[in-house]
Amino acid sequence: MSDLLVIGGLVKRFGGLAATDGVDLAVGEGELHALIGPNGAGKTTLISQISGTLAPDAGHIRLQGQDITRLTMHERVARGLARSFQVTSLFRGFSVRDNLALAVQARSGSSFRFFAPARNERALFEEADRLAQRVDLQDRLDTQASVLAHGEQRRLEIALALATRPRLLLLDEPLAGLGPEESARMVALIESLRADCSLLLVEHDMDAVFRLAGRISVLVAGKIIATGTPEQIRNHAEVRRAYLGDEAVGA
């Protein structure tokens, strides 16, 4: 398995605090790699540096062998990198179909201000409809995003990311705030996404992480303390002390 994403020596400081402290991480082609760790470990800071919303102080980020460390978020999207956020980021006053059509239009290089002409472009809306079906929102195409249930909004956000046709998708706590039924639906969706792209998943739900991930990296106090298969991570003594706990490891 070749590496799609390679991070080396990544550092981000906030005053005297190193939120990421020399992080090395690799995500392979076709891999679902999970990043776990306690609150405050630096996970979202790391994801923000990978996606381009936060500039590192040192280190490098390479995607498909090309250095993207200093590229903007939009330039990274054009190179095949997409992100979903902990807090949904939607056009809440627009329908599901219009949200998706805007995302498809943005990928083509058009400006959002040309939304009115875009409504007449059949291809935009055909792709929007396909994306809605991909995340099981085909029955909600004409529903305003603001009235969708929380789980539906999370799935819509993933569809917006898929509209960019990513090689690598960063998922930042996609199960946060979901009930059991929606969590199961989200896990099934994430599992199916491996057919479309590689994934780096940040998630606190350990049952989901151990079911989904091929490899897991554990971030504690800004440092990766272990990377391995789910079984290796379950039985890693330092991980048990720092994060999982004996009860979680024995699950």
VOPADREN-242422 format. One line per 8 residues: number of its first residue (from 1); their letters; for each residue z, x, y of C-alpha. Coordinates in Angstrom, 3 decimals. Example, Ala and Ser with C-alpha at 12.3 -4.5 7.8 and 13.67 -1.06 7.14 Angstrom:
BEGIN
1) AS) 7.800 12.300 -4.500  7.140 13.670 -1.060
# end
This chain:
BEGIN
1) MSDLLVIG) 0.000 0.000 0.000  -1.075 1.530 3.315  1.043 1.166 6.427  -0.119 -1.302 9.068  2.745 -0.719 11.520  4.543 2.608 11.910  7.484 3.077 14.288  8.908 6.543 14.872
9) GLVKRFGG) 12.039 7.597 16.740  12.201 4.460 18.852  14.936 4.538 21.492  15.960 1.939 24.056  19.031 2.440 26.223  20.826 0.010 28.499  23.138 2.211 30.534  25.241 4.118 28.022
17) LAATDGVD) 24.345 1.809 25.130  21.516 2.768 22.766  20.269 -0.638 21.578  17.766 1.153 19.347  18.714 4.702 18.447  15.869 6.636 16.861  14.505 3.791 14.739  11.902 4.618 12.072
25) LAVGEGEL) 10.241 1.662 10.345  6.987 0.934 8.529  5.351 -2.358 7.511  2.613 -2.206 4.916  -0.663 -4.100 4.729  0.010 -7.512 3.202  3.775 -6.988 3.221  6.541 -9.364 4.242
33) HALIGPNG) 9.214 -6.978 5.534  12.569 -8.389 6.663  14.818 -6.866 9.319  18.465 -7.869 9.045  21.729 -6.849 10.658  24.808 -8.211 12.421  24.690 -9.783 15.870  24.248 -7.112 18.513
41) AGKTTLIS) 22.629 -4.674 16.082  19.497 -4.382 18.237  17.074 -6.511 16.198  15.634 -8.537 19.081  15.485 -5.396 21.240  13.427 -3.725 18.523  11.118 -6.714 18.119  10.683 -6.858 21.909
49) QISGTLAP) 9.585 -3.221 21.953  7.115 -3.800 19.129  5.628 -6.866 20.838  5.408 -5.188 24.253  7.892 -7.284 26.234  10.228 -4.293 26.510  9.208 -0.644 27.010  10.940 1.997 24.850
57) DAGHIRLQ) 12.558 5.052 26.411  11.337 7.317 23.609  9.431 7.168 20.348  6.099 5.710 19.300  4.606 2.511 17.838  1.329 2.672 15.906  -0.680 -0.298 14.680  -3.547 0.353 12.270
65) GQDITRLT) -3.211 4.043 13.096  -3.592 3.547 16.852  -0.810 4.285 19.341  0.146 1.032 21.108  3.423 2.257 22.614  2.287 1.834 26.225  -0.035 -1.129 25.800  0.792 -4.480 27.403
73) MHERVARG) 1.720 -7.484 25.302  -1.743 -9.007 25.824  -3.427 -5.770 24.776  -1.335 -5.730 21.620  -2.312 -9.322 20.846  -5.957 -8.256 21.152  -5.241 -5.475 18.625  -3.847 -7.986 16.124
81) LARSFQVT) -0.127 -8.280 16.912  1.537 -11.670 17.511  5.124 -12.850 17.909  7.095 -16.059 17.614  10.335 -16.237 19.584  13.917 -17.334 18.890  13.468 -20.001 21.604  10.278 -22.014 21.335
89) SLFRGFSV) 7.702 -21.274 24.035  5.349 -24.242 24.267  3.427 -26.241 26.858  5.887 -29.073 26.486  3.915 -31.607 28.543  0.776 -31.175 26.422  -0.036 -32.568 23.006  -0.004 -30.500 19.829
97) RDNLALAV) -3.804 -30.439 19.868  -3.969 -29.294 23.502  -1.355 -26.571 22.933  -3.412 -25.207 20.081  -6.718 -25.521 21.931  -5.260 -23.494 24.797  -4.170 -20.782 22.372  -7.636 -20.664 20.803
105) QARSGSSF) -9.203 -20.570 24.251  -6.912 -17.726 25.353  -7.988 -15.683 22.323  -11.605 -16.063 23.400  -10.759 -14.518 26.779  -10.959 -17.637 28.921  -8.326 -18.383 31.550  -5.930 -21.317 31.183
113) RFFAPARN) -7.192 -22.636 34.512  -10.405 -23.647 32.783  -8.552 -26.158 30.635  -10.556 -29.186 31.792  -13.950 -27.820 30.659  -12.330 -26.640 27.445  -11.579 -30.243 26.463  -15.302 -30.713 25.976
121) ERALFEEA) -15.656 -27.765 23.614  -15.763 -29.227 20.126  -15.208 -25.877 18.402  -11.900 -25.344 20.212  -10.500 -28.603 18.986  -11.862 -28.243 15.486  -9.983 -24.951 15.185  -6.917 -26.532 16.790
129) DRLAQRVD) -7.007 -29.249 14.138  -7.281 -26.653 11.353  -4.290 -24.771 12.736  -2.245 -27.971 12.900  -3.050 -28.655 9.264  -2.069 -25.077 8.377  1.505 -25.781 9.563  1.607 -29.422 8.387
137) LQDRLDTQ) 1.319 -30.971 11.849  -1.991 -32.745 11.272  -0.290 -36.122 11.721  1.193 -35.050 15.074  -1.945 -33.835 16.855  -1.707 -36.350 19.699  2.087 -36.069 20.062  3.481 -34.399 23.163
145) ASVLAHGE) 5.178 -31.115 22.258  8.362 -32.068 24.110  9.101 -34.957 21.738  8.548 -33.038 18.506  11.576 -32.415 16.347  12.983 -28.885 16.549  11.491 -27.859 13.216  8.109 -29.224 14.233
153) QRRLEIAL) 8.266 -27.214 17.451  8.973 -24.055 15.449  5.980 -24.737 13.222  3.807 -25.390 16.267  4.862 -22.066 17.736  3.825 -20.308 14.533  0.470 -22.079 14.714  0.061 -20.795 18.293
161) ALATRPRL) 0.664 -17.265 17.019  -1.833 -17.804 14.184  -4.420 -18.869 16.769  -4.620 -15.213 17.844  -5.678 -14.279 14.281  -2.993 -11.590 13.914  -2.956 -8.712 11.457  0.822 -8.547 11.931
169) LLLDEPLA) 3.085 -11.466 12.841  6.614 -10.894 14.161  8.930 -13.793 13.333  12.202 -13.800 15.282  14.737 -16.054 13.506  12.320 -18.878 12.606  15.037 -20.755 10.674  17.513 -20.817 13.570
177) GLGPEESA) 18.830 -24.333 14.209  16.967 -25.945 11.305  18.532 -28.367 8.840  18.185 -27.936 5.065  14.945 -29.939 4.712  13.190 -28.235 7.641  14.490 -24.834 6.499  12.934 -25.355 3.072
185) RMVALIES) 9.654 -26.371 4.712  9.734 -23.306 6.981  10.471 -20.962 4.080  7.483 -22.381 2.190  5.287 -21.931 5.265  6.389 -18.327 5.796  5.803 -17.591 2.121  2.257 -18.908 2.447
193) LRADCSLL) 1.548 -16.812 5.558  1.283 -13.667 3.469  -2.239 -14.850 2.643  -3.114 -14.576 6.350  -1.325 -11.474 7.651  1.510 -9.014 7.265  4.903 -10.159 8.544  8.024 -8.615 10.021
201) LVEHDMDA) 10.791 -11.196 9.723  14.093 -11.142 11.613  16.432 -13.674 10.031  20.139 -14.321 9.408  19.628 -16.685 6.459  20.147 -14.260 3.593  19.008 -16.704 0.906  15.650 -16.980 2.697
209) VFRLAGRI) 15.434 -13.220 3.287  16.066 -12.335 -0.356  13.570 -14.953 -1.505  10.792 -13.973 0.899  10.908 -10.256 1.526  9.283 -7.523 -0.513  11.300 -4.938 1.409  14.296 -5.226 3.713
217) SVLVAGKI) 15.503 -2.874 6.451  19.069 -3.099 7.714  19.776 -2.357 11.374  23.361 -1.644 12.426  24.365 -0.404 15.902  20.772 0.468 16.736  20.121 2.511 13.583  18.334 1.693 10.323
225) IATGTPEQ) 20.957 2.380 7.660  18.889 1.341 4.627  15.427 0.187 3.556  14.621 -1.071 0.091  13.838 -3.954 -2.205  16.078 -7.027 -2.081  17.908 -5.797 -5.200  18.444 -2.336 -3.701
233) IRNHAEVR) 19.795 -3.843 -0.484  22.117 -6.229 -2.353  23.685 -3.272 -4.130  23.694 -0.744 -1.285  27.324 0.245 -0.635  26.900 0.967 3.090  25.032 -2.310 3.652  27.787 -4.212 1.837
241) RAYLGDEA) 30.426 -2.665 4.078  28.471 -3.033 7.318  26.874 -6.449 6.953  26.489 -8.397 3.735  30.003 -8.335 2.347  30.874 -8.494 -1.318  30.576 -12.268 -1.518  27.015 -12.288 -0.117
249) VGA) 25.920 -9.433 -2.374  27.171 -11.234 -5.433  25.292 -14.426 -4.587
# end
